[in-house]
Amino acid sequence: MIQVGIGLALVASGERLRRWSFALAGATTLAIFGWAVARSSGILDGNPVVEHRSWVPEIGLSVDLRVDGFSLLMVLLVAGIGTLIQLYASQYFSASREGIARLAGLLAVFTAAMLGVVTASNLLLLYVAWELTSVTSYLLVGWNDRDPRARASALQAILITGTGGLAMLGGFVLIGSAAGTYDIPTLLAAPPTGTQVQVGLVLVLLGAFTKSAQWPFSSWLPGAMVAPTPVSAFLHSATMVKAGVYLVARFAPAFGDQLPWRPLVLTVGLITMLAGGWRALRQYDLKRILAFGTVSQLGFMMVLFGAGTPEATVAGVAVLLAHALFKAALFLVTGVIDHETGTRDIRALGGYGPGWLGPKLAAIAAGLSMAGIPLLFGFVAKEAAYEAYVHGEIANSAVVLAGLVAGSVLTFAYTGRLLLGAFRPGPAFEGPPLEPEPEPIEPIEHAHRPAVAFWAPAALLSTITVVLGVFPDLASDLVYAAAGSLDPEVHHGHLALWHGLGTALYLSLLTITCGALLIGGGRLIARAGRVLRSPFDGNDLYGACLKGLNLVADRVTGVVQSGSLPTYTGVILVTATLLPGLA
């Protein structure tokens, strides 16, 4: 609540504090991170922090907060990356930029809402925090309210995620009424069954799919890239888009064996992973490459957590941690490039002056981690994912594993496109016209030297992914405690860089080889893309739904608002006559 209050105060402060608003918001977020670190020892030992406050007891609504191993991981990511984002934003925006105090305040309120999602121990409280993230995301994406693209993208995001949120609320009510409780630990310890619960699970998954940009609801995430880079780096890589993944991770061990949970989650996750990776290969804008890559990685996590097995749960936690580190770093470096060169188009990038070694190394380390190269934490996480399906007892595991390998090949390829496009020696990226812009792109002639404080947050995140890649056991306690809090069947183990020669390693080598070949297959991708684009494009579905709703609204309005005074009088009289009788 303190975080919300500070955020609202910053929103109302106008232009008084300017860039100091980021320092104030960052200090409160850093305090939350410090609290989590101080409590981590007991939580990792299996002693969660629990708080209870009665709110609206008549409907079973109370403020129940619980920080266990998985919640601790999420709190550390949200608060830690949130602090770095506030520092980064203070360098990203000029002191004279209008509305930066409002942006800092909205980021603080969003942080509080996301912390509410990952610590809520009551379904109804979780829903309240969930919707608050949607509202603040709408305001953040549409922060530049003079830009019609920002307004349209913000509207698209809140319509899709808001509709999914309403469906999720219905699912919570169905499941909670069947279980006789809305307390999440109690419900998951003794999960209810039956047709009502199955319908509720589908509705809950609909909310998770829309929030985490799963196919066919993924179109809002690339559209949200019109937001400032600090917003994209925070909301669309490390926090908000993980909310749906978080929900699936919580529910999967308890409900994974109930139909249609596992088939639905695995199918949607695989389609999302493949579709997102394919679309990422066809972009010129660095942020859109990262956006579609995020869609693909979210599908990857859905496949892992949705399985509901101990091995897949551990792998899912590792992938979630790795993704938050490398994707936030890549977004931050992209913002540095955009800020100092004035473009994100890979056809114009390539020539940089002195002072760019730090951002380059940070991006390369984070990118190679995303691609799954050994000695980086992304490789450790991907190996764990392969192992989960090589040795896991999951129906159709071979089909799912093949899909994961194909998706990882695409990940390697679009990572190569990103890094070569951003840092390739020479004046511009040379590649086939995959998705050409209507106007010609001129190569940049000059890039300003970025301040160290500007790229330092990205360097810190990249350093962590390198350290955890070389010494993965440093993350073992956190990863296994998080997985164990989700599934009691998870037993403590150790993350390792080398598991010996085996199927998972061979699949990793296959992934790297095929991905490297795909990087050079630009013309083949362009040719295939003209055929495969429509089935994978959720924008068509969104446009059709919006058009249909507008048509229905026009017709209903035409009937109700006929302009006839006798008709209006008759409706009033009939309503006044019938309502007392119905009561």
HUBELKA-V270120 format. One record per residue. N is the residue number from 1. RES is the residue in one letter. SS is DSSP state (A for helix, B for strand, O for the rest). PHI is phi in degrees with one decimal (* if undefined). NEAR is the number of other C-alpha atoms within 12 Angstrom. Layout:
n: {N | N}
res: {RES | RES}
ss: {SS | SS}
phi: {PHI | PHI}
near: {NEAR | NEAR}
//
This chain:
n: {1 | 2 | 3 | 4 | 5 | 6 | 7 | 8 | 9 | 10 | 11 | 12 | 13 | 14 | 15 | 16 | 17 | 18 | 19 | 20 | 21 | 22 | 23 | 24 | 25 | 26 | 27 | 28 | 29 | 30 | 31 | 32 | 33 | 34 | 35 | 36 | 37 | 38 | 39 | 40 | 41 | 42 | 43 | 44 | 45 | 46 | 47 | 48 | 49 | 50 | 51 | 52 | 53 | 54 | 55 | 56 | 57 | 58 | 59 | 60 | 61 | 62 | 63 | 64 | 65 | 66 | 67 | 68 | 69 | 70 | 71 | 72 | 73 | 74 | 75 | 76 | 77 | 78 | 79 | 80 | 81 | 82 | 83 | 84 | 85 | 86 | 87 | 88 | 89 | 90 | 91 | 92 | 93 | 94 | 95 | 96 | 97 | 98 | 99 | 100 | 101 | 102 | 103 | 104 | 105 | 106 | 107 | 108 | 109 | 110 | 111 | 112 | 113 | 114 | 115 | 116 | 117 | 118 | 119 | 120 | 121 | 122 | 123 | 124 | 125 | 126 | 127 | 128 | 129 | 130 | 131 | 132 | 133 | 134 | 135 | 136 | 137 | 138 | 139 | 140 | 141 | 142 | 143 | 144 | 145 | 146 | 147 | 148 | 149 | 150 | 151 | 152 | 153 | 154 | 155 | 156 | 157 | 158 | 159 | 160 | 161 | 162 | 163 | 164 | 165 | 166 | 167 | 168 | 169 | 170 | 171 | 172 | 173 | 174 | 175 | 176 | 177 | 178 | 179 | 180 | 181 | 182 | 183 | 184 | 185 | 186 | 187 | 188 | 189 | 190 | 191 | 192 | 193 | 194 | 195 | 196 | 197 | 198 | 199 | 200 | 201 | 202 | 203 | 204 | 205 | 206 | 207 | 208 | 209 | 210 | 211 | 212 | 213 | 214 | 215 | 216 | 217 | 218 | 219 | 220 | 221 | 222 | 223 | 224 | 225 | 226 | 227 | 228 | 229 | 230 | 231 | 232 | 233 | 234 | 235 | 236 | 237 | 238 | 239 | 240 | 241 | 242 | 243 | 244 | 245 | 246 | 247 | 248 | 249 | 250 | 251 | 252 | 253 | 254 | 255 | 256 | 257 | 258 | 259 | 260 | 261 | 262 | 263 | 264 | 265 | 266 | 267 | 268 | 269 | 270 | 271 | 272 | 273 | 274 | 275 | 276 | 277 | 278 | 279 | 280 | 281 | 282 | 283 | 284 | 285 | 286 | 287 | 288 | 289 | 290 | 291 | 292 | 293 | 294 | 295 | 296 | 297 | 298 | 299 | 300 | 301 | 302 | 303 | 304 | 305 | 306 | 307 | 308 | 309 | 310 | 311 | 312 | 313 | 314 | 315 | 316 | 317 | 318 | 319 | 320 | 321 | 322 | 323 | 324 | 325 | 326 | 327 | 328 | 329 | 330 | 331 | 332 | 333 | 334 | 335 | 336 | 337 | 338 | 339 | 340 | 341 | 342 | 343 | 344 | 345 | 346 | 347 | 348 | 349 | 350 | 351 | 352 | 353 | 354 | 355 | 356 | 357 | 358 | 359 | 360 | 361 | 362 | 363 | 364 | 365 | 366 | 367 | 368 | 369 | 370 | 371 | 372 | 373 | 374 | 375 | 376 | 377 | 378 | 379 | 380 | 381 | 382 | 383 | 384 | 385 | 386 | 387 | 388 | 389 | 390 | 391 | 392 | 393 | 394 | 395 | 396 | 397 | 398 | 399 | 400 | 401 | 402 | 403 | 404 | 405 | 406 | 407 | 408 | 409 | 410 | 411 | 412 | 413 | 414 | 415 | 416 | 417 | 418 | 419 | 420 | 421 | 422 | 423 | 424 | 425 | 426 | 427 | 428 | 429 | 430 | 431 | 432 | 433 | 434 | 435 | 436 | 437 | 438 | 439 | 440 | 441 | 442 | 443 | 444 | 445 | 446 | 447 | 448 | 449 | 450 | 451 | 452 | 453 | 454 | 455 | 456 | 457 | 458 | 459 | 460 | 461 | 462 | 463 | 464 | 465 | 466 | 467 | 468 | 469 | 470 | 471 | 472 | 473 | 474 | 475 | 476 | 477 | 478 | 479 | 480 | 481 | 482 | 483 | 484 | 485 | 486 | 487 | 488 | 489 | 490 | 491 | 492 | 493 | 494 | 495 | 496 | 497 | 498 | 499 | 500 | 501 | 502 | 503 | 504 | 505 | 506 | 507 | 508 | 509 | 510 | 511 | 512 | 513 | 514 | 515 | 516 | 517 | 518 | 519 | 520 | 521 | 522 | 523 | 524 | 525 | 526 | 527 | 528 | 529 | 530 | 531 | 532 | 533 | 534 | 535 | 536 | 537 | 538 | 539 | 540 | 541 | 542 | 543 | 544 | 545 | 546 | 547 | 548 | 549 | 550 | 551 | 552 | 553 | 554 | 555 | 556 | 557 | 558 | 559 | 560 | 561 | 562 | 563 | 564 | 565 | 566 | 567 | 568 | 569 | 570 | 571 | 572 | 573 | 574 | 575 | 576 | 577 | 578 | 579 | 580 | 581 | 582 | 583}
res: {M | I | Q | V | G | I | G | L | A | L | V | A | S | G | E | R | L | R | R | W | S | F | A | L | A | G | A | T | T | L | A | I | F | G | W | A | V | A | R | S | S | G | I | L | D | G | N | P | V | V | E | H | R | S | W | V | P | E | I | G | L | S | V | D | L | R | V | D | G | F | S | L | L | M | V | L | L | V | A | G | I | G | T | L | I | Q | L | Y | A | S | Q | Y | F | S | A | S | R | E | G | I | A | R | L | A | G | L | L | A | V | F | T | A | A | M | L | G | V | V | T | A | S | N | L | L | L | L | Y | V | A | W | E | L | T | S | V | T | S | Y | L | L | V | G | W | N | D | R | D | P | R | A | R | A | S | A | L | Q | A | I | L | I | T | G | T | G | G | L | A | M | L | G | G | F | V | L | I | G | S | A | A | G | T | Y | D | I | P | T | L | L | A | A | P | P | T | G | T | Q | V | Q | V | G | L | V | L | V | L | L | G | A | F | T | K | S | A | Q | W | P | F | S | S | W | L | P | G | A | M | V | A | P | T | P | V | S | A | F | L | H | S | A | T | M | V | K | A | G | V | Y | L | V | A | R | F | A | P | A | F | G | D | Q | L | P | W | R | P | L | V | L | T | V | G | L | I | T | M | L | A | G | G | W | R | A | L | R | Q | Y | D | L | K | R | I | L | A | F | G | T | V | S | Q | L | G | F | M | M | V | L | F | G | A | G | T | P | E | A | T | V | A | G | V | A | V | L | L | A | H | A | L | F | K | A | A | L | F | L | V | T | G | V | I | D | H | E | T | G | T | R | D | I | R | A | L | G | G | Y | G | P | G | W | L | G | P | K | L | A | A | I | A | A | G | L | S | M | A | G | I | P | L | L | F | G | F | V | A | K | E | A | A | Y | E | A | Y | V | H | G | E | I | A | N | S | A | V | V | L | A | G | L | V | A | G | S | V | L | T | F | A | Y | T | G | R | L | L | L | G | A | F | R | P | G | P | A | F | E | G | P | P | L | E | P | E | P | E | P | I | E | P | I | E | H | A | H | R | P | A | V | A | F | W | A | P | A | A | L | L | S | T | I | T | V | V | L | G | V | F | P | D | L | A | S | D | L | V | Y | A | A | A | G | S | L | D | P | E | V | H | H | G | H | L | A | L | W | H | G | L | G | T | A | L | Y | L | S | L | L | T | I | T | C | G | A | L | L | I | G | G | G | R | L | I | A | R | A | G | R | V | L | R | S | P | F | D | G | N | D | L | Y | G | A | C | L | K | G | L | N | L | V | A | D | R | V | T | G | V | V | Q | S | G | S | L | P | T | Y | T | G | V | I | L | V | T | A | T | L | L | P | G | L | A}
ss: {O | A | A | A | A | A | A | A | A | A | A | A | O | O | O | O | O | O | O | A | A | A | A | A | A | A | A | A | A | A | A | A | A | A | A | A | A | A | A | A | A | A | A | A | O | O | O | O | B | B | B | B | B | B | B | B | A | A | A | O | B | B | B | B | B | B | B | O | A | A | A | A | A | A | A | A | A | A | A | A | A | A | A | A | A | A | A | A | A | A | A | A | O | O | O | O | O | O | O | A | A | A | A | A | A | A | A | A | A | A | A | A | A | A | A | A | A | A | A | B | O | B | A | A | A | A | A | A | A | A | A | A | A | A | A | A | A | A | A | A | A | O | O | O | O | O | O | A | A | A | A | A | A | A | A | A | A | A | A | A | A | A | A | A | A | A | A | A | A | A | A | A | A | A | A | A | A | A | A | O | O | O | B | A | A | A | A | A | A | O | O | O | O | O | A | A | A | A | A | A | A | A | A | A | A | A | A | A | A | A | A | O | O | O | O | O | O | O | A | A | A | A | A | A | A | A | O | O | A | A | A | A | A | A | A | A | A | A | O | O | O | A | A | A | A | A | A | A | A | A | A | A | A | A | A | O | O | O | O | O | A | A | A | A | A | A | A | A | A | A | A | A | A | A | A | A | A | A | A | A | O | O | O | O | B | A | A | A | A | A | A | A | A | A | A | A | A | A | A | A | A | A | A | A | A | A | A | O | O | A | A | A | A | A | A | A | A | A | A | A | A | A | A | A | A | A | A | A | A | A | A | A | A | A | A | A | A | A | A | A | A | O | O | O | B | O | O | O | O | O | O | O | O | O | O | O | A | A | A | A | A | A | A | A | A | A | A | A | A | A | A | O | O | O | O | O | A | A | A | A | A | A | A | A | A | A | A | A | A | A | A | O | O | O | O | O | A | A | A | A | A | A | A | A | A | A | A | A | A | A | A | A | A | A | A | A | A | A | A | A | A | A | A | O | O | O | O | O | O | O | O | O | O | O | O | O | O | O | O | O | O | O | O | O | O | O | O | O | O | O | O | A | A | A | A | A | A | A | A | A | A | A | A | A | A | A | A | A | A | A | O | A | A | A | A | A | A | A | A | A | A | A | A | A | A | A | O | O | O | O | O | O | O | O | O | O | O | O | O | O | O | O | A | A | A | A | A | A | A | A | A | A | A | A | A | A | A | A | A | O | O | A | A | A | A | A | A | A | A | A | A | A | O | A | A | A | O | A | A | A | A | A | A | A | A | A | A | A | A | A | A | A | A | A | A | A | A | A | A | A | O | O | O | O | A | A | A | A | A | A | A | A | A | A | A | A | A | A | A | A | A | A | O}
phi: {* | -61.8 | -62.4 | -63.4 | -60.6 | -65.3 | -61.5 | -65.4 | -63.3 | -67.1 | -60.2 | -83.4 | -77.2 | 70.0 | -104.4 | -67.3 | -87.7 | 51.1 | -69.9 | -65.7 | -62.8 | -67.3 | -64.7 | -66.1 | -64.2 | -66.0 | -64.8 | -68.2 | -67.2 | -63.6 | -63.3 | -64.8 | -60.5 | -62.0 | -60.5 | -63.9 | -63.8 | -64.1 | -90.7 | -64.2 | -58.8 | -66.4 | -66.1 | -66.0 | -82.4 | 96.5 | -114.9 | -67.0 | -89.0 | -125.7 | -132.5 | -135.4 | -137.8 | -70.4 | -121.6 | -126.7 | -63.5 | -61.5 | -113.5 | 74.2 | -99.2 | -140.7 | -90.9 | -110.0 | -116.6 | -145.1 | -113.2 | -104.4 | -60.3 | -70.8 | -62.0 | -60.1 | -57.8 | -66.6 | -62.9 | -61.7 | -68.5 | -63.1 | -73.3 | -66.0 | -68.3 | -60.6 | -63.6 | -64.9 | -64.6 | -63.6 | -62.9 | -62.0 | -63.7 | -65.5 | -94.1 | -71.2 | -101.0 | -74.6 | -63.6 | -92.1 | -66.0 | -73.1 | 87.3 | -72.8 | -66.2 | -63.8 | -64.1 | -60.7 | -65.0 | -65.1 | -62.3 | -66.3 | -65.3 | -61.6 | -57.7 | -62.4 | -64.0 | -67.0 | -63.4 | -63.7 | -60.8 | -85.0 | -114.8 | -63.6 | -111.3 | -133.2 | -59.3 | -70.0 | -66.0 | -58.9 | -64.5 | -59.7 | -65.5 | -57.6 | -69.9 | -65.5 | -65.3 | -66.1 | -66.1 | -67.2 | -62.8 | -58.4 | -69.8 | -75.0 | -63.7 | -93.1 | -56.2 | -83.2 | -71.1 | -87.3 | -94.3 | -61.5 | -66.4 | -65.3 | -64.6 | -66.1 | -67.5 | -63.5 | -63.8 | -60.7 | -63.0 | -74.9 | -66.3 | -71.5 | -70.8 | -67.5 | -62.9 | -63.0 | -64.3 | -64.8 | -62.3 | -62.3 | -60.2 | -60.2 | -65.1 | -60.4 | -64.1 | -63.7 | -69.8 | -63.2 | -69.5 | -69.2 | -84.2 | 78.5 | -159.1 | -108.7 | -75.6 | -64.9 | -59.3 | -64.1 | -65.1 | -74.5 | -70.7 | -135.6 | -66.5 | -73.7 | -130.9 | 117.6 | -61.9 | -59.4 | -67.7 | -62.7 | -63.1 | -61.0 | -64.5 | -61.6 | -66.3 | -62.7 | -65.1 | -60.9 | -63.8 | -66.1 | -64.9 | -68.6 | -68.7 | -97.9 | 55.3 | -83.8 | -62.4 | -97.1 | -102.8 | -85.9 | -65.5 | -69.1 | -70.0 | -60.6 | -63.9 | -72.9 | -69.9 | -70.4 | -67.4 | -57.6 | -56.3 | -57.1 | -67.5 | -61.3 | -63.8 | -87.1 | -72.7 | -103.8 | -136.5 | -112.4 | -128.4 | -55.0 | -68.8 | -83.1 | -62.0 | -64.7 | -62.4 | -58.3 | -64.5 | -63.1 | -61.1 | -65.4 | -86.6 | -59.5 | -59.9 | -85.3 | -114.3 | -60.3 | -86.9 | -90.1 | -71.7 | -100.2 | -53.9 | -64.5 | -60.0 | -68.1 | -66.1 | -65.6 | -65.4 | -63.4 | -62.3 | -65.9 | -59.7 | -63.6 | -61.4 | -72.5 | -65.3 | -64.2 | -63.3 | -64.4 | -67.3 | -62.3 | -69.4 | -113.6 | -109.4 | -105.8 | -81.5 | -57.0 | -67.2 | -74.0 | -60.6 | -66.4 | -65.1 | -67.6 | -63.5 | -63.6 | -55.6 | -62.3 | -67.8 | -65.2 | -62.6 | -57.0 | -65.4 | -61.3 | -63.0 | -72.6 | -69.7 | -64.9 | -65.0 | 74.8 | -98.8 | -58.6 | -64.8 | -68.7 | -66.3 | -60.8 | -62.6 | -61.7 | -63.8 | -63.6 | -65.6 | -60.1 | -65.2 | -61.7 | -63.5 | -59.1 | -71.7 | -76.6 | -74.4 | -62.0 | -61.6 | -67.2 | -62.4 | -64.9 | -66.5 | -59.5 | -63.8 | -62.4 | -60.7 | -61.8 | -65.8 | -91.1 | -111.6 | 85.6 | -151.1 | -119.4 | -79.7 | -68.4 | -74.8 | -103.6 | -89.9 | 141.4 | -99.8 | -125.2 | -87.5 | -68.6 | 92.2 | -105.6 | -62.1 | -60.0 | -59.6 | -62.4 | -63.2 | -62.2 | -68.2 | -65.1 | -62.1 | -66.2 | -65.4 | -65.7 | -64.8 | -62.4 | -74.8 | 84.5 | -84.7 | -55.4 | 76.3 | -129.5 | -66.4 | -61.1 | -66.9 | -59.5 | -66.6 | -67.3 | -60.1 | -62.8 | -65.9 | -62.2 | -60.3 | -61.5 | -96.4 | -72.1 | -109.8 | -76.5 | -97.8 | -126.1 | -60.5 | 58.1 | -64.0 | -65.1 | -65.9 | -63.7 | -61.8 | -61.2 | -64.9 | -64.2 | -64.8 | -61.5 | -64.4 | -69.7 | -61.8 | -62.7 | -60.7 | -60.5 | -68.4 | -73.7 | -65.8 | -61.0 | -61.8 | -63.9 | -70.6 | -66.5 | -66.9 | -82.2 | -126.8 | -60.9 | -63.0 | 117.1 | -78.0 | -161.4 | -75.3 | -102.2 | -161.2 | -69.4 | -74.2 | -76.5 | -134.5 | -65.7 | -79.5 | -68.4 | -113.1 | -66.3 | -109.6 | -94.1 | -62.1 | -69.9 | -104.7 | -154.7 | -126.1 | -68.4 | -73.4 | -77.1 | -67.2 | -59.5 | -63.6 | -73.0 | -99.0 | -60.2 | -58.5 | -65.4 | -63.2 | -63.5 | -64.3 | -65.8 | -62.1 | -62.9 | -68.5 | -71.9 | -61.0 | -70.4 | -73.1 | -79.2 | -124.0 | -63.8 | -64.8 | -62.1 | -97.3 | -60.9 | -59.1 | -67.5 | -65.5 | -73.9 | -66.5 | -64.3 | -66.3 | -66.0 | -72.9 | -86.5 | -133.1 | -61.7 | -79.9 | -75.3 | -107.5 | -59.5 | -139.7 | -136.3 | -74.7 | -139.5 | -77.7 | -125.2 | -109.0 | 86.6 | -70.0 | -170.5 | -59.8 | -61.8 | -66.6 | -63.3 | -66.3 | -65.0 | -63.9 | -62.9 | -60.6 | -64.9 | -64.1 | -66.3 | -63.9 | -64.2 | -65.7 | -70.0 | -58.1 | -86.5 | -98.6 | -59.5 | -69.4 | -64.9 | -62.9 | -62.0 | -66.9 | -69.4 | -63.0 | -67.1 | -90.5 | -94.7 | -66.0 | -59.6 | -61.2 | -101.7 | -99.3 | -70.8 | -61.4 | -63.1 | -64.4 | -61.6 | -62.5 | -66.0 | -64.2 | -65.2 | -64.8 | -64.3 | -63.6 | -64.5 | -65.4 | -62.6 | -61.5 | -62.8 | -70.2 | -63.5 | -63.1 | -63.5 | -79.6 | -72.9 | -100.0 | -82.1 | 83.7 | -99.0 | -63.9 | -58.7 | -64.5 | -59.9 | -64.1 | -63.5 | -62.5 | -63.4 | -66.5 | -63.0 | -63.1 | -64.7 | -80.9 | -81.4 | -59.8 | -60.4 | -68.9 | -68.5 | -69.4}
near: {19 | 18 | 32 | 30 | 21 | 32 | 34 | 27 | 26 | 33 | 32 | 21 | 21 | 21 | 23 | 19 | 28 | 30 | 33 | 29 | 38 | 41 | 30 | 28 | 47 | 36 | 27 | 33 | 41 | 31 | 22 | 32 | 29 | 19 | 21 | 32 | 22 | 16 | 25 | 29 | 20 | 20 | 30 | 32 | 21 | 26 | 18 | 27 | 27 | 20 | 17 | 18 | 18 | 16 | 15 | 13 | 12 | 8 | 17 | 22 | 25 | 25 | 30 | 30 | 31 | 32 | 37 | 40 | 39 | 41 | 43 | 46 | 44 | 41 | 43 | 41 | 41 | 48 | 42 | 38 | 43 | 49 | 35 | 42 | 52 | 45 | 34 | 43 | 42 | 34 | 33 | 34 | 30 | 17 | 20 | 16 | 20 | 21 | 31 | 40 | 39 | 36 | 49 | 54 | 43 | 45 | 56 | 49 | 39 | 44 | 53 | 39 | 40 | 46 | 46 | 40 | 43 | 45 | 43 | 40 | 38 | 38 | 44 | 37 | 37 | 37 | 40 | 29 | 35 | 45 | 34 | 31 | 43 | 43 | 30 | 38 | 47 | 39 | 35 | 44 | 45 | 35 | 37 | 27 | 22 | 12 | 16 | 16 | 20 | 28 | 25 | 27 | 33 | 36 | 31 | 36 | 45 | 36 | 30 | 40 | 41 | 34 | 27 | 33 | 38 | 30 | 29 | 38 | 33 | 28 | 31 | 41 | 30 | 29 | 37 | 35 | 23 | 24 | 26 | 19 | 28 | 35 | 32 | 32 | 30 | 18 | 28 | 30 | 20 | 20 | 30 | 27 | 25 | 18 | 16 | 23 | 30 | 28 | 26 | 35 | 44 | 34 | 30 | 42 | 48 | 39 | 40 | 48 | 48 | 47 | 49 | 50 | 51 | 50 | 42 | 34 | 43 | 45 | 41 | 46 | 48 | 40 | 34 | 42 | 41 | 34 | 39 | 37 | 42 | 50 | 46 | 42 | 46 | 45 | 47 | 50 | 48 | 48 | 51 | 52 | 49 | 47 | 46 | 43 | 47 | 46 | 45 | 45 | 47 | 46 | 44 | 42 | 37 | 34 | 40 | 37 | 24 | 29 | 21 | 27 | 36 | 38 | 28 | 31 | 45 | 41 | 31 | 40 | 45 | 40 | 37 | 44 | 45 | 40 | 44 | 47 | 44 | 42 | 44 | 42 | 49 | 43 | 38 | 38 | 39 | 43 | 44 | 40 | 43 | 52 | 47 | 48 | 51 | 53 | 52 | 49 | 52 | 57 | 51 | 53 | 52 | 55 | 52 | 54 | 47 | 50 | 49 | 43 | 38 | 40 | 41 | 48 | 49 | 53 | 47 | 50 | 54 | 47 | 44 | 50 | 49 | 47 | 50 | 46 | 48 | 50 | 50 | 51 | 50 | 53 | 52 | 51 | 52 | 49 | 42 | 46 | 43 | 29 | 28 | 30 | 29 | 21 | 28 | 39 | 36 | 44 | 36 | 35 | 39 | 33 | 27 | 29 | 23 | 15 | 18 | 29 | 21 | 27 | 42 | 34 | 27 | 38 | 47 | 38 | 40 | 48 | 49 | 39 | 45 | 52 | 48 | 48 | 38 | 30 | 29 | 37 | 48 | 48 | 47 | 48 | 50 | 53 | 48 | 43 | 46 | 44 | 35 | 34 | 39 | 29 | 21 | 26 | 17 | 27 | 20 | 18 | 28 | 19 | 18 | 36 | 36 | 23 | 34 | 43 | 41 | 34 | 45 | 49 | 38 | 44 | 49 | 44 | 41 | 47 | 45 | 42 | 44 | 46 | 37 | 33 | 38 | 46 | 36 | 24 | 18 | 21 | 25 | 26 | 31 | 25 | 27 | 23 | 24 | 27 | 26 | 18 | 16 | 7 | 7 | 11 | 20 | 21 | 26 | 28 | 19 | 20 | 25 | 20 | 22 | 29 | 23 | 21 | 24 | 35 | 42 | 30 | 42 | 43 | 35 | 34 | 41 | 42 | 31 | 32 | 46 | 37 | 26 | 34 | 40 | 25 | 23 | 34 | 24 | 22 | 34 | 33 | 31 | 39 | 41 | 41 | 39 | 44 | 46 | 36 | 39 | 43 | 36 | 25 | 20 | 25 | 21 | 26 | 23 | 25 | 34 | 27 | 32 | 23 | 18 | 11 | 13 | 16 | 22 | 30 | 28 | 19 | 32 | 37 | 27 | 21 | 34 | 33 | 24 | 24 | 32 | 25 | 20 | 28 | 30 | 23 | 25 | 27 | 20 | 20 | 31 | 25 | 17 | 18 | 27 | 20 | 13 | 17 | 24 | 16 | 19 | 29 | 30 | 32 | 26 | 20 | 22 | 27 | 20 | 14 | 19 | 18 | 14 | 14 | 16 | 14 | 14 | 14 | 15 | 15 | 14 | 13 | 14 | 13 | 14 | 15 | 15 | 15 | 12 | 13 | 12 | 11 | 15 | 16 | 13 | 13 | 18 | 14 | 14 | 14 | 14 | 14 | 13 | 12 | 12 | 10 | 9 | 8 | 7}
//
